């Protein structure tokens, strides 16, 4: 939770969105993530229009493909870079504590 609070205060909407998409991808099965603009706006604390613009920027970089209510991760490594350091630390610690290998 502390890392989420830090990410929300320190990083721009594009990095925070990339982080959320990566976390959803971690918990899903495959590259498709079912998330609405409305939900993402609520989680990121921004207007829905801000989510739309951020998704468009990630899509222009060919990191994702966005369709109504469904996002497809096209380039996970690129999305990790787009998260700008806001993703990875708690995930690695969780894996370490659970004895998982990344």
CNS distance restraints for C-alpha pairs under 8 A (distance, minus, plus):
assign (resid   1 and name CA) (resid   5 and name CA) 6.31 0.50 0.50
assign (resid   2 and name CA) (resid   6 and name CA) 6.18 0.50 0.50
assign (resid   3 and name CA) (resid   7 and name CA) 5.99 0.50 0.50
assign (resid   3 and name CA) (resid  86 and name CA) 7.86 0.50 0.50
assign (resid   3 and name CA) (resid  90 and name CA) 7.16 0.50 0.50
assign (resid   4 and name CA) (resid   8 and name CA) 6.06 0.50 0.50
assign (resid   5 and name CA) (resid   9 and name CA) 6.34 0.50 0.50
assign (resid   6 and name CA) (resid  10 and name CA) 5.90 0.50 0.50
assign (resid   7 and name CA) (resid  11 and name CA) 5.46 0.50 0.50
assign (resid   7 and name CA) (resid  16 and name CA) 6.64 0.50 0.50
assign (resid   7 and name CA) (resid  86 and name CA) 5.72 0.50 0.50
assign (resid   8 and name CA) (resid  12 and name CA) 7.91 0.50 0.50
assign (resid   8 and name CA) (resid  16 and name CA) 6.83 0.50 0.50
assign (resid   8 and name CA) (resid  44 and name CA) 7.17 0.50 0.50
assign (resid  11 and name CA) (resid  15 and name CA) 6.00 0.50 0.50
assign (resid  11 and name CA) (resid  16 and name CA) 6.28 0.50 0.50
assign (resid  11 and name CA) (resid  84 and name CA) 7.92 0.50 0.50
assign (resid  11 and name CA) (resid  86 and name CA) 7.32 0.50 0.50
assign (resid  12 and name CA) (resid  16 and name CA) 6.30 0.50 0.50
assign (resid  13 and name CA) (resid  17 and name CA) 5.89 0.50 0.50
assign (resid  13 and name CA) (resid  44 and name CA) 7.25 0.50 0.50
assign (resid  13 and name CA) (resid  46 and name CA) 7.89 0.50 0.50
assign (resid  13 and name CA) (resid  50 and name CA) 7.72 0.50 0.50
assign (resid  13 and name CA) (resid  51 and name CA) 7.69 0.50 0.50
assign (resid  13 and name CA) (resid  54 and name CA) 6.80 0.50 0.50
assign (resid  14 and name CA) (resid  18 and name CA) 6.14 0.50 0.50
assign (resid  14 and name CA) (resid  54 and name CA) 5.32 0.50 0.50
assign (resid  14 and name CA) (resid  55 and name CA) 7.77 0.50 0.50
assign (resid  14 and name CA) (resid  57 and name CA) 7.90 0.50 0.50
assign (resid  14 and name CA) (resid  58 and name CA) 7.60 0.50 0.50
assign (resid  14 and name CA) (resid  82 and name CA) 7.23 0.50 0.50
assign (resid  14 and name CA) (resid  83 and name CA) 7.29 0.50 0.50
assign (resid  15 and name CA) (resid  19 and name CA) 6.19 0.50 0.50
assign (resid  15 and name CA) (resid  82 and name CA) 5.60 0.50 0.50
assign (resid  15 and name CA) (resid  83 and name CA) 4.02 0.50 0.50
assign (resid  15 and name CA) (resid  84 and name CA) 5.90 0.50 0.50
assign (resid  15 and name CA) (resid  86 and name CA) 7.00 0.50 0.50
assign (resid  16 and name CA) (resid  20 and name CA) 6.27 0.50 0.50
assign (resid  16 and name CA) (resid  44 and name CA) 6.89 0.50 0.50
assign (resid  16 and name CA) (resid  83 and name CA) 6.38 0.50 0.50
assign (resid  16 and name CA) (resid  86 and name CA) 7.14 0.50 0.50
assign (resid  17 and name CA) (resid  21 and name CA) 6.16 0.50 0.50
assign (resid  17 and name CA) (resid  40 and name CA) 7.63 0.50 0.50
assign (resid  17 and name CA) (resid  44 and name CA) 7.13 0.50 0.50
assign (resid  17 and name CA) (resid  51 and name CA) 7.76 0.50 0.50
assign (resid  17 and name CA) (resid  54 and name CA) 7.39 0.50 0.50
assign (resid  17 and name CA) (resid  55 and name CA) 7.91 0.50 0.50
assign (resid  17 and name CA) (resid  83 and name CA) 7.58 0.50 0.50
assign (resid  18 and name CA) (resid  22 and name CA) 6.17 0.50 0.50
assign (resid  18 and name CA) (resid  79 and name CA) 5.79 0.50 0.50
assign (resid  18 and name CA) (resid  80 and name CA) 7.05 0.50 0.50
assign (resid  18 and name CA) (resid  82 and name CA) 6.18 0.50 0.50
assign (resid  18 and name CA) (resid  83 and name CA) 5.03 0.50 0.50
assign (resid  19 and name CA) (resid  23 and name CA) 6.20 0.50 0.50
assign (resid  19 and name CA) (resid  79 and name CA) 7.94 0.50 0.50
assign (resid  19 and name CA) (resid  80 and name CA) 7.38 0.50 0.50
assign (resid  19 and name CA) (resid  83 and name CA) 5.32 0.50 0.50
assign (resid  19 and name CA) (resid  86 and name CA) 6.44 0.50 0.50
assign (resid  19 and name CA) (resid  87 and name CA) 5.42 0.50 0.50
assign (resid  20 and name CA) (resid  24 and name CA) 6.13 0.50 0.50
assign (resid  21 and name CA) (resid  25 and name CA) 5.99 0.50 0.50
assign (resid  21 and name CA) (resid  33 and name CA) 7.62 0.50 0.50
assign (resid  22 and name CA) (resid  26 and name CA) 6.10 0.50 0.50
assign (resid  22 and name CA) (resid  76 and name CA) 7.53 0.50 0.50
assign (resid  22 and name CA) (resid  79 and name CA) 7.35 0.50 0.50
assign (resid  22 and name CA) (resid  80 and name CA) 7.33 0.50 0.50
assign (resid  22 and name CA) (resid  87 and name CA) 7.74 0.50 0.50
assign (resid  23 and name CA) (resid  27 and name CA) 6.54 0.50 0.50
assign (resid  24 and name CA) (resid  28 and name CA) 6.15 0.50 0.50
assign (resid  24 and name CA) (resid  33 and name CA) 6.65 0.50 0.50
assign (resid  25 and name CA) (resid  29 and name CA) 7.42 0.50 0.50
assign (resid  25 and name CA) (resid  30 and name CA) 7.48 0.50 0.50
assign (resid  25 and name CA) (resid  31 and name CA) 6.61 0.50 0.50
assign (resid  25 and name CA) (resid  32 and name CA) 7.54 0.50 0.50
assign (resid  25 and name CA) (resid  33 and name CA) 6.40 0.50 0.50
assign (resid  25 and name CA) (resid  73 and name CA) 7.75 0.50 0.50
assign (resid  28 and name CA) (resid  32 and name CA) 7.84 0.50 0.50
assign (resid  28 and name CA) (resid  33 and name CA) 7.02 0.50 0.50
assign (resid  31 and name CA) (resid  72 and name CA) 5.45 0.50 0.50
assign (resid  31 and name CA) (resid  73 and name CA) 5.14 0.50 0.50
assign (resid  31 and name CA) (resid  74 and name CA) 7.44 0.50 0.50
assign (resid  32 and name CA) (resid  70 and name CA) 6.68 0.50 0.50
assign (resid  32 and name CA) (resid  71 and name CA) 5.64 0.50 0.50
assign (resid  32 and name CA) (resid  72 and name CA) 4.40 0.50 0.50
assign (resid  32 and name CA) (resid  73 and name CA) 6.40 0.50 0.50
assign (resid  33 and name CA) (resid  70 and name CA) 5.72 0.50 0.50
assign (resid  33 and name CA) (resid  71 and name CA) 5.09 0.50 0.50
assign (resid  33 and name CA) (resid  72 and name CA) 6.14 0.50 0.50
assign (resid  33 and name CA) (resid  73 and name CA) 7.68 0.50 0.50
assign (resid  34 and name CA) (resid  69 and name CA) 5.67 0.50 0.50
assign (resid  34 and name CA) (resid  70 and name CA) 4.44 0.50 0.50
assign (resid  34 and name CA) (resid  71 and name CA) 6.23 0.50 0.50
assign (resid  35 and name CA) (resid  39 and name CA) 6.54 0.50 0.50
assign (resid  35 and name CA) (resid  40 and name CA) 6.91 0.50 0.50
assign (resid  35 and name CA) (resid  69 and name CA) 5.35 0.50 0.50
assign (resid  35 and name CA) (resid  70 and name CA) 5.90 0.50 0.50
assign (resid  35 and name CA) (resid  71 and name CA) 7.04 0.50 0.50
assign (resid  36 and name CA) (resid  40 and name CA) 6.31 0.50 0.50
assign (resid  36 and name CA) (resid  68 and name CA) 7.42 0.50 0.50
assign (resid  36 and name CA) (resid  69 and name CA) 4.57 0.50 0.50
assign (resid  36 and name CA) (resid  70 and name CA) 7.15 0.50 0.50
assign (resid  37 and name CA) (resid  41 and name CA) 5.97 0.50 0.50
assign (resid  37 and name CA) (resid  48 and name CA) 5.94 0.50 0.50
assign (resid  37 and name CA) (resid  51 and name CA) 6.19 0.50 0.50
assign (resid  37 and name CA) (resid  52 and name CA) 6.82 0.50 0.50
assign (resid  37 and name CA) (resid  69 and name CA) 7.26 0.50 0.50
assign (resid  38 and name CA) (resid  42 and name CA) 6.33 0.50 0.50
assign (resid  38 and name CA) (resid  48 and name CA) 5.90 0.50 0.50
assign (resid  39 and name CA) (resid  43 and name CA) 6.25 0.50 0.50
assign (resid  40 and name CA) (resid  44 and name CA) 5.94 0.50 0.50
assign (resid  40 and name CA) (resid  48 and name CA) 7.80 0.50 0.50
assign (resid  40 and name CA) (resid  51 and name CA) 6.85 0.50 0.50
assign (resid  41 and name CA) (resid  45 and name CA) 5.71 0.50 0.50
assign (resid  41 and name CA) (resid  46 and name CA) 5.06 0.50 0.50
assign (resid  41 and name CA) (resid  47 and name CA) 5.65 0.50 0.50
assign (resid  41 and name CA) (resid  48 and name CA) 5.13 0.50 0.50
assign (resid  41 and name CA) (resid  50 and name CA) 7.61 0.50 0.50
assign (resid  41 and name CA) (resid  51 and name CA) 5.94 0.50 0.50
assign (resid  42 and name CA) (resid  46 and name CA) 6.76 0.50 0.50
assign (resid  42 and name CA) (resid  47 and name CA) 7.95 0.50 0.50
assign (resid  46 and name CA) (resid  50 and name CA) 6.18 0.50 0.50
assign (resid  46 and name CA) (resid  51 and name CA) 7.12 0.50 0.50
assign (resid  47 and name CA) (resid  51 and name CA) 6.77 0.50 0.50
assign (resid  48 and name CA) (resid  52 and name CA) 6.38 0.50 0.50
assign (resid  49 and name CA) (resid  53 and name CA) 6.26 0.50 0.50
assign (resid  50 and name CA) (resid  54 and name CA) 6.16 0.50 0.50
assign (resid  51 and name CA) (resid  55 and name CA) 6.01 0.50 0.50
assign (resid  52 and name CA) (resid  56 and name CA) 6.18 0.50 0.50
assign (resid  53 and name CA) (resid  57 and name CA) 6.33 0.50 0.50
assign (resid  54 and name CA) (resid  58 and name CA) 6.32 0.50 0.50
assign (resid  55 and name CA) (resid  59 and name CA) 6.02 0.50 0.50
assign (resid  55 and name CA) (resid  64 and name CA) 7.98 0.50 0.50
assign (resid  55 and name CA) (resid  66 and name CA) 7.18 0.50 0.50
assign (resid  56 and name CA) (resid  60 and name CA) 6.03 0.50 0.50
assign (resid  56 and name CA) (resid  66 and name CA) 7.99 0.50 0.50
assign (resid  57 and name CA) (resid  61 and name CA) 6.45 0.50 0.50
assign (resid  58 and name CA) (resid  62 and name CA) 6.50 0.50 0.50
assign (resid  58 and name CA) (resid  63 and name CA) 5.57 0.50 0.50
assign (resid  58 and name CA) (resid  64 and name CA) 6.16 0.50 0.50
assign (resid  59 and name CA) (resid  63 and name CA) 5.69 0.50 0.50
assign (resid  59 and name CA) (resid  64 and name CA) 5.03 0.50 0.50
assign (resid  59 and name CA) (resid  65 and name CA) 5.67 0.50 0.50
assign (resid  59 and name CA) (resid  66 and name CA) 7.01 0.50 0.50
assign (resid  62 and name CA) (resid  74 and name CA) 6.74 0.50 0.50
assign (resid  62 and name CA) (resid  75 and name CA) 7.13 0.50 0.50
assign (resid  63 and name CA) (resid  73 and name CA) 6.40 0.50 0.50
assign (resid  63 and name CA) (resid  74 and name CA) 5.12 0.50 0.50
assign (resid  63 and name CA) (resid  75 and name CA) 4.70 0.50 0.50
assign (resid  63 and name CA) (resid  76 and name CA) 7.00 0.50 0.50
assign (resid  63 and name CA) (resid  78 and name CA) 6.17 0.50 0.50
assign (resid  63 and name CA) (resid  79 and name CA) 5.91 0.50 0.50
assign (resid  64 and name CA) (resid  71 and name CA) 6.66 0.50 0.50
assign (resid  64 and name CA) (resid  72 and name CA) 5.42 0.50 0.50
assign (resid  64 and name CA) (resid  73 and name CA) 4.62 0.50 0.50
assign (resid  64 and name CA) (resid  74 and name CA) 4.87 0.50 0.50
assign (resid  64 and name CA) (resid  75 and name CA) 6.75 0.50 0.50
assign (resid  65 and name CA) (resid  71 and name CA) 5.68 0.50 0.50
assign (resid  65 and name CA) (resid  72 and name CA) 5.01 0.50 0.50
assign (resid  65 and name CA) (resid  73 and name CA) 6.66 0.50 0.50
assign (resid  65 and name CA) (resid  74 and name CA) 6.80 0.50 0.50
assign (resid  66 and name CA) (resid  70 and name CA) 6.24 0.50 0.50
assign (resid  66 and name CA) (resid  71 and name CA) 4.59 0.50 0.50
assign (resid  66 and name CA) (resid  72 and name CA) 6.46 0.50 0.50
assign (resid  67 and name CA) (resid  71 and name CA) 6.06 0.50 0.50
assign (resid  75 and name CA) (resid  79 and name CA) 6.21 0.50 0.50
assign (resid  76 and name CA) (resid  80 and name CA) 6.17 0.50 0.50
assign (resid  77 and name CA) (resid  81 and name CA) 6.47 0.50 0.50
assign (resid  78 and name CA) (resid  82 and name CA) 6.20 0.50 0.50
assign (resid  79 and name CA) (resid  83 and name CA) 6.24 0.50 0.50
assign (resid  80 and name CA) (resid  84 and name CA) 7.09 0.50 0.50
assign (resid  80 and name CA) (resid  85 and name CA) 7.79 0.50 0.50
assign (resid  80 and name CA) (resid  87 and name CA) 6.88 0.50 0.50
assign (resid  81 and name CA) (resid  85 and name CA) 7.33 0.50 0.50
assign (resid  83 and name CA) (resid  87 and name CA) 6.04 0.50 0.50
assign (resid  87 and name CA) (resid  91 and name CA) 7.52 0.50 0.50
assign (resid  88 and name CA) (resid  92 and name CA) 5.90 0.50 0.50
assign (resid  89 and name CA) (resid  93 and name CA) 6.31 0.50 0.50
assign (resid  90 and name CA) (resid  94 and name CA) 6.06 0.50 0.50
assign (resid  91 and name CA) (resid  95 and name CA) 6.23 0.50 0.50
assign (resid  92 and name CA) (resid  96 and name CA) 6.11 0.50 0.50
assign (resid  92 and name CA) (resid 102 and name CA) 7.60 0.50 0.50
assign (resid  93 and name CA) (resid  97 and name CA) 6.13 0.50 0.50
assign (resid  94 and name CA) (resid  98 and name CA) 6.08 0.50 0.50
assign (resid  95 and name CA) (resid  99 and name CA) 5.89 0.50 0.50
assign (resid  95 and name CA) (resid 100 and name CA) 4.71 0.50 0.50
assign (resid  95 and name CA) (resid 101 and name CA) 6.48 0.50 0.50
assign (resid  95 and name CA) (resid 102 and name CA) 7.15 0.50 0.50
assign (resid  96 and name CA) (resid 100 and name CA) 6.05 0.50 0.50
assign (resid  96 and name CA) (resid 101 and name CA) 7.41 0.50 0.50
